[in-house]
Amino acid sequence: MAFAYITCKDKKEARKIAHQLLKKRLIACANIFPIESMYRWKKKKMVDDKEIVIMAKTLKKHYPQIKKIVKKIHSYDIPCVCLLDSTANKEYLAWVKKEV
């Protein structure tokens, strides 16, 4: 099992992305959280911003397609689309495998 970690500009965008990934059966579930992000943009400007993060439960093999879809519909020039490898209890993993 794995998590796709995706940051978004707002809840509307996060829900749109999660919906597309669920519809295509690339993720089994999406948790959506408000976060605060601090980063340097274009080597100059320090940014302190509010964002929304999607933590999507998936399988590692779906990451290339997830990344492709997110890049296509995301509003950011450089979206954060990370894969976090994980382990899960066998019943939950079986459910994820059934859903994706």
Secondary structure, DSSP 8 states (H G I E B T S, - for coil): -EEEEEEESSHHHHHHHHHHHHHTTS-SEEEEEEEEEEEEETTTEEEEEEEEEEEEEE-GGGHHHHHHHHHHH-SSSS--EEEEE----HHHHHHHHHH-
